[in-house]
Amino acid sequence: MLTISQAWNSRYSEQKEAHDLDRAICYSKGALVMCSRHPNLISAPNVLGDCDSTQPKLQEEFDISEDGGHNSKETFFPQNPLLPLALRQLGDYLLTRFELRRENHDLDSSINYLRELALFVPGDLDRSGSLTQLAYCLLTRYRNRGQIHDLEEAIRYNRQALLLPQPSQEPPTTLCNLGVCLDYLQRQKGGVEIIVEAAACLKEAARKWPLEHPQRASCLFSLGNCLMSKYRVQHRMEDLEASIQCLEEALSLQNSDNPERPSVLHNLSVSHQTYYEHQGGMKNLEWAISRQREAMQQFNAEDQDRELKLLSLGWCLLRTYEQQGSVSDLDESIRLFMEVRSRWSPGNQQRPLVLFRIALALYARYLHSGSLQDLEEAISSEQEAVLLQSLGESEGSGNLGIYLWSRYERLGKAQDLEKALEYMRRALSHFSSADPQRSKLLTNLAQCIWSQYRRLDRIEDLEEAIKCDTEALSLQPVGHPLRSTTLSDLGRCYSARHRHPGASIQDLERAIQYERESLGLRQVGHPLRSVSLNTMGAYILKKSYMEKNTDLLEEAIRYHKEALLLNPIGRPRRSFTLRCLGGCYDTQSRLTGNTAPLKDAIQYYQESINNCAPDDPLLVTSLASLAFVMMKAKNAFPGVYSYHDAEALFEQAVYHPAATLKDRFQVATSWITEGKEAAGISAYQACLELADQFIHLRPSVHSRRQLLSGDSIPRTLASDAAALAIENGDLHKAIELLEQGRTIIWSQLASYHPQLHALQDKAPELAARFEKLSTQLQALALAQNIEETPKQSMMEEAREYRVISDEWNTVADQIRQVDGFANFMKHPSFSFLRQSAQNGPVIVVNLGNSRCDAIIIMNDLDPVVVPLSDTSIPDTVRTIINFHAALEKGSTGRPGILQILRMLWDDIVHPVVNKLRELGVAPKSRIWWCPTCIAALLPLHAAGPCRSNQPNLPDIYISSYTPTLSALVESFRIMSPTTLSHHSFSPRLLLVTQPEAPGQAKIPCVWKELQRIEATVPLLDILQNENGNNQAVLEGLKTHSWIHISSHGVQDFEDPFNSCFRLHDKPLTLLDIIDSRRPDAQFAFLSACHSAAGDLIRPDETVSLASALQFIGFRSVIGTMYAMADIDGPQVAEEVYKHLFRRVQKLDGVEGPNPDLLVDYRDAAEALNIATKALRDSGVPVERWINFVHIGA
């Protein structure tokens, strides 16, 4: 029976007829059954005769089932010497049939018979071989079903087999199989030790296989795969190189009809791909494609791994396109990926892999063609893949980040950029510096951060992008496929840094160096060569203009013209190239003084616009560039071009819906600074509106102030806008523009506290939503300095701010639809602003670059302009510098201070006083100064001839200041009846004294100041020394409408929002004050240094401790412009409070109800005027009494 079985198997091996294998298995089973019943019959020849005629009888007699098992309940006769052979032979044949038909019951039966032989049957002379074969069957079942217990059992049997004696000439099959099993185990469980042992086993097996042995190729194949696994774990290039070497040798030992050859070709292709990903080199890609195509020819259509081969070939073709730019490679790649996707249903565990590849290929086609549909499909495919993949996967989220970034670049939606950064940072955290994926993620992250820099104009974003690109470049040796991209991005960052104040020419030189190397890597045929050519041309153009070098200019033109040849009509990059050429000819005209090149510039710019998609964000640059050139060409070619045409182009650019806010704002600022001839009031209005939106992108007041401290927003924007309106005779518009463009941060904070009483009656739900959102926005705005916030938290806060801000704007729009609220949260009109003059004239001092004026606003008259022809911004800057220099000199500087006061009188104040007299403003009336721009730093209130017998301004009128007209209107707002009844007669004053704050010098006269106030003010709550801590003072602010603070005041000129009063435990910062809003507060006396100091960097923002008190509700505030003399505090305070409380009469300690006893905070300006006059009369130096100023009502 065994002999017959062997004969049928031999014929099967020769002729490959499946029924021969079936007969062999049938006779093997019969032999095994006979072995169990007739121990001596098994060796008898021709027991069954012809199998074809006797097979049914055999099944019936020995109860052989159709599924390959046997139903005999009798046990085997261990004494039968052929029993081991029968079990081994049947197990082997069943394994062969499984490999032919892939029917699981054959494999299960094979394992059962071999396990019986290995574990329970004695007398097996080849026990090592039986254990090895059992282990191999278990490995096969693991490969088929993926149950790890089969793999672990296989490893155990292989180890047992290795412990048994091995014949001296026996091939190292067991060692090889163990290595393969361990390789699979490592892929399941991970662990460096496992893969190291696997590689050691396979290396030893390969060493022992004879060179001519047919199984040596299979062992080398396994070793090559194992070394590839080891590379993926340890990232050692020597393992990858050894893997390729083993697979190449295995391939050389195999005939073309070897069934293992297609798998060797495929894995060899994958190894070459991997080598390319790490080290680059087109030769590796070419080898990978060649091997994969050969493998595909040898695989049949039913091959279960066909999809993986298609996927691998598609990937190689995609990478080839990225290097050589052949669209046919890209199209074939997409076709192969799509075929695999159609074969892998959503339930397939490997479906995310093909979805990732489809997304990459579609994204590449988007970059080539500009089709938004390709980008949307790439994002959709990537998102599906991320949802299907395991949570630990990070590559997908990194790719999704770059796709969302591209959509942001195209459509400008901030949420896309925020999500992109989130995905990128999350993905990067999963990869160490040794992982080849890290450099790609760093490059992509740098691109996202670059976009954030362009959106928010934060230098720290630019520095972070440089840091990411620099690290990425260190991980990308020459030949790496991403090296050219990283070099180009790094150059772009250095070029941008070169535009910032204080930058070095070395930044531009670095940019040129990096882009030149990138261009060298992008040879003819590279899809990004035109990008490098354009970028290189732009850098050389910039350098040519700086050095006035026409040779460099010609070089730039050559770069752009070569790029134009690579971008025929229809290519999305053609518009950019044409714009670059326009810039070159514009520069040529400027360098040579020849106007002829302007026509070429106009032609290129017009063609750039014609080749630009309407939704392209970069269209804004072409429009603006054409506008500038048209303005230059107007004079060169009379009658051909006009300012009107330029103005229309500027307006189209500024309101281009697809452009980023930053780009639109930059065009607007260029329009009013470089294109003044075509800039009317509408240009300034657009610029002011965009400036407000641009600043509002920053969540915190710190970051907004940081933006304002730079040069991106012109410091005289509002003043120049008003100057143009004055020139046009429109004083109402001038006043509206000044109000819109000054104290922007305060105005934005004030927008979080609108009056909602009327809205609550008409639309209570909208009012409640708006109030809630406003509270959330203020909390974010008053957050601590962003530099102290971790990067991830900063991103989360920025995203939270944007979401809330968008909803806040949406609700505001909805409120404007409510009847009577059409102007809700809009910039105030003149009819509202003129209410600031209800108690006396307001003088707006406007210093613009084109003209300087004072505008007098009266409650019952039209505004009156007083030209200040002897004043200019440069002269005023020198005056301020001289003023502070004189203050620092002390007594020796007093003549200089007097000279400055005389100059202010002659140039500004005296013309205004004369006009006020003409208008009938009586002497000793109150007047309010609202100085703009750097005029806010001048002591206008103290101006005068400063000569005996000649009155100075304090002798003529009682001066106060207001940062804006809206703030003054708010100060005049009638308080609630409850507050009036509570404070009508004698308010309770909160007195905060801190003579000895930690780390500060002692203030000697604080105690004397307290005594004099106690003697004057009837109702007093005192917080001093340790009781005057931060929390106690904040609580006092909420419960007292009158407050006096006597302590060290500190003005932080770098970031005024860090200014503070020094208290016992910790400083009371300006932000602390802002967060303690008190709508019905009345009067604050800030007897501290610098409490009303101006903002030296942005005077129009007037960020000071005094302005903070005014913002939270204090209607009347006294403060100091600079460091005060300690000795003056008691005297000024005494005189001020004497006047304020002059009508208070104490009748047996009980206040009477007589209205004449009223204490009015509006008397504070008159009280300060009296107090400073007392100082003057006592002979104190001029710099001491002019220090005190009054702000508000």
Stockholm file with secondary structure:
# STOCKHOLM 1.0

chainA/1-1193         MLTISQAWNSRYSEQKEAHDLDRAICYSKGALVMCSRHPNLISAPNVLGDCDSTQPKLQEEFDISEDGGHNSKETFFPQNPLLPLALRQLGDYLLTRFELRRENHDLDSSINYLRELALFVPGDLDRSGSLTQLAYCLLTRYRNRGQIHDLEEAIRYNRQALLLPQPSQEPPTTLCNLGVCLDYLQRQKGGVEIIVEAAACLKEAARKWPLEHPQRASCLFSLGNCLMSKYRVQHRMEDLEASIQCLEEALSLQNSDNPERPSVLHNLSVSHQTYYEHQGGMKNLEWAISRQREAMQQFNAEDQDRELKLLSLGWCLLRTYEQQGSVSDLDESIRLFMEVRSRWSPGNQQRPLVLFRIALALYARYLHSGSLQDLEEAISSEQEAVLLQSLGESEGSGNLGIYLWSRYERLGKAQDLEKALEYMRRALSHFSSADPQRSKLLTNLAQCIWSQYRRLDRIEDLEEAIKCDTEALSLQPVGHPLRSTTLSDLGRCYSARHRHPGASIQDLERAIQYERESLGLRQVGHPLRSVSLNTMGAYILKKSYMEKNTDLLEEAIRYHKEALLLNPIGRPRRSFTLRCLGGCYDTQSRLTGNTAPLKDAIQYYQESINNCAPDDPLLVTSLASLAFVMMKAKNAFPGVYSYHDAEALFEQAVYHPAATLKDRFQVATSWITEGKEAAGISAYQACLELADQFIHLRPSVHSRRQLLSGDSIPRTLASDAAALAIENGDLHKAIELLEQGRTIIWSQLASYHPQLHALQDKAPELAARFEKLSTQLQALALAQNIEETPKQSMMEEAREYRVISDEWNTVADQIRQVDGFANFMKHPSFSFLRQSAQNGPVIVVNLGNSRCDAIIIMNDLDPVVVPLSDTSIPDTVRTIINFHAALEKGSTGRPGILQILRMLWDDIVHPVVNKLRELGVAPKSRIWWCPTCIAALLPLHAAGPCRSNQPNLPDIYISSYTPTLSALVESFRIMSPTTLSHHSFSPRLLLVTQPEAPGQAKIPCVWKELQRIEATVPLLDILQNENGNNQAVLEGLKTHSWIHISSHGVQDFEDPFNSCFRLHDKPLTLLDIIDSRRPDAQFAFLSACHSAAGDLIRPDETVSLASALQFIGFRSVIGTMYAMADIDGPQVAEEVYKHLFRRVQKLDGVEGPNPDLLVDYRDAAEALNIATKALRDSGVPVERWINFVHIGA
#=GR chainA/1-1193 SS CHHHHHHHHHHHHHHCCHHHHHHHHHHHHHHHHHHHHCTTGGGCTTSSCCHHHHHHHHHHHHTBCTTSCBCCCSCCCTTCTTHHHHHHHHHHHHHHHHHHHCCHHHHHHHHHHHHHHHHHCCCCTTHHHHHHHHHHHHHHHHHHHCCHHHHHHHHHHHHHHHHSCCCTTCCSHHHHHHHHHHHHHHHHHCCHHHHHHHHHHHHHHHHHSCTTCTTHHHHHHHHHHHHHHHHHHHCCHHHHHHHHHHHHHHHHTSCTTCTTHHHHHHHHHHHHHHHHHHHCCHHHHHHHHHHHHHHHHHSCTTCTTHHHHHHHHHHHHHHHHHHHCCHHHHHHHHHHHHHHHHHSCTTCTTHHHHHHHHHHHHHHHHHHHCCHHHHHHHHHHHHHHHHHSCTTCCHHHHHHHHHHHHHHHHHCCHHHHHHHHHHHHHHHTTCCTTSHHHHHHHHHHHHHHHHHHHHHCCHHHHHHHHHHHHHHHHTCCTTCTTHHHHHHHHHHHHHHHHTSTTCCHHHHHHHHHHHHHHHHHSCTTCTTHHHHHHHHHHHHHHHHHHHTCHHHHHHHHHHHHHHHHTSCTTCTTHHHHHHHHHHHHHHHHHHHCCSTHHHHHHHHHHHHHHTSCTTCTTHHHHHHHHHHHHHHHHHHSTTTCCHHHHHHHHHHHHTCTTSCHHHHHHHHHHHHHTCGGGCCHHHHHHHHHHHHHHHHTSSSHHHHHHHHTSSSSCTTHHHHHHHHHHHTTCHHHHHHHHHHHSSHHHHHHHTTSCCCHHHHHHCHHHHHHHHHHHHHHHHHHTCCCGGGSCHHHHHHHHHHHHHHHHHHHHHHHHHHTSTTCTTTTSCCCHHHHGGGGTTSCEEEEEECSSCEEEEEECSSSCCEEEECTTCCHHHHHHHHHHHHHHHHHGGGGHHHHHHHHHHHIIIIIHHHHHHHHHTTCCTTCEEEEEECGGGGGSCGGGCSCCSTTSCCHHHHCEEEECSCHHHHHHHTSCCCHHHHHHHSSCCCEEEEECSSCTTSCCCTTHHHHHHHHHTTCSSEEEEEGGGSCHHHHHHHHHHCSEEEEESCEECCSSCGGGCEECCSSSCEEHHHHHTSCCTTCCEEEEESTTTTCCCSSCGGGCCSHHHHHHHTTCSEEEEESSCCCTTHHHHHHHHHHHHHTTTCCEETTEECCCGGGCCCGGGHHHHHHHHHHHHHHTTCCHHHHTTEEEEEC
#=GC SS_cons          CHHHHHHHHHHHHHHCCHHHHHHHHHHHHHHHHHHHHCTTGGGCTTSSCCHHHHHHHHHHHHTBCTTSCBCCCSCCCTTCTTHHHHHHHHHHHHHHHHHHHCCHHHHHHHHHHHHHHHHHCCCCTTHHHHHHHHHHHHHHHHHHHCCHHHHHHHHHHHHHHHHSCCCTTCCSHHHHHHHHHHHHHHHHHCCHHHHHHHHHHHHHHHHHSCTTCTTHHHHHHHHHHHHHHHHHHHCCHHHHHHHHHHHHHHHHTSCTTCTTHHHHHHHHHHHHHHHHHHHCCHHHHHHHHHHHHHHHHHSCTTCTTHHHHHHHHHHHHHHHHHHHCCHHHHHHHHHHHHHHHHHSCTTCTTHHHHHHHHHHHHHHHHHHHCCHHHHHHHHHHHHHHHHHSCTTCCHHHHHHHHHHHHHHHHHCCHHHHHHHHHHHHHHHTTCCTTSHHHHHHHHHHHHHHHHHHHHHCCHHHHHHHHHHHHHHHHTCCTTCTTHHHHHHHHHHHHHHHHTSTTCCHHHHHHHHHHHHHHHHHSCTTCTTHHHHHHHHHHHHHHHHHHHTCHHHHHHHHHHHHHHHHTSCTTCTTHHHHHHHHHHHHHHHHHHHCCSTHHHHHHHHHHHHHHTSCTTCTTHHHHHHHHHHHHHHHHHHSTTTCCHHHHHHHHHHHHTCTTSCHHHHHHHHHHHHHTCGGGCCHHHHHHHHHHHHHHHHTSSSHHHHHHHHTSSSSCTTHHHHHHHHHHHTTCHHHHHHHHHHHSSHHHHHHHTTSCCCHHHHHHCHHHHHHHHHHHHHHHHHHTCCCGGGSCHHHHHHHHHHHHHHHHHHHHHHHHHHTSTTCTTTTSCCCHHHHGGGGTTSCEEEEEECSSCEEEEEECSSSCCEEEECTTCCHHHHHHHHHHHHHHHHHGGGGHHHHHHHHHHHIIIIIHHHHHHHHHTTCCTTCEEEEEECGGGGGSCGGGCSCCSTTSCCHHHHCEEEECSCHHHHHHHTSCCCHHHHHHHSSCCCEEEEECSSCTTSCCCTTHHHHHHHHHTTCSSEEEEEGGGSCHHHHHHHHHHCSEEEEESCEECCSSCGGGCEECCSSSCEEHHHHHTSCCTTCCEEEEESTTTTCCCSSCGGGCCSHHHHHHHTTCSEEEEESSCCCTTHHHHHHHHHHHHHTTTCCEETTEECCCGGGCCCGGGHHHHHHHHHHHHHHTTCCHHHHTTEEEEEC
//
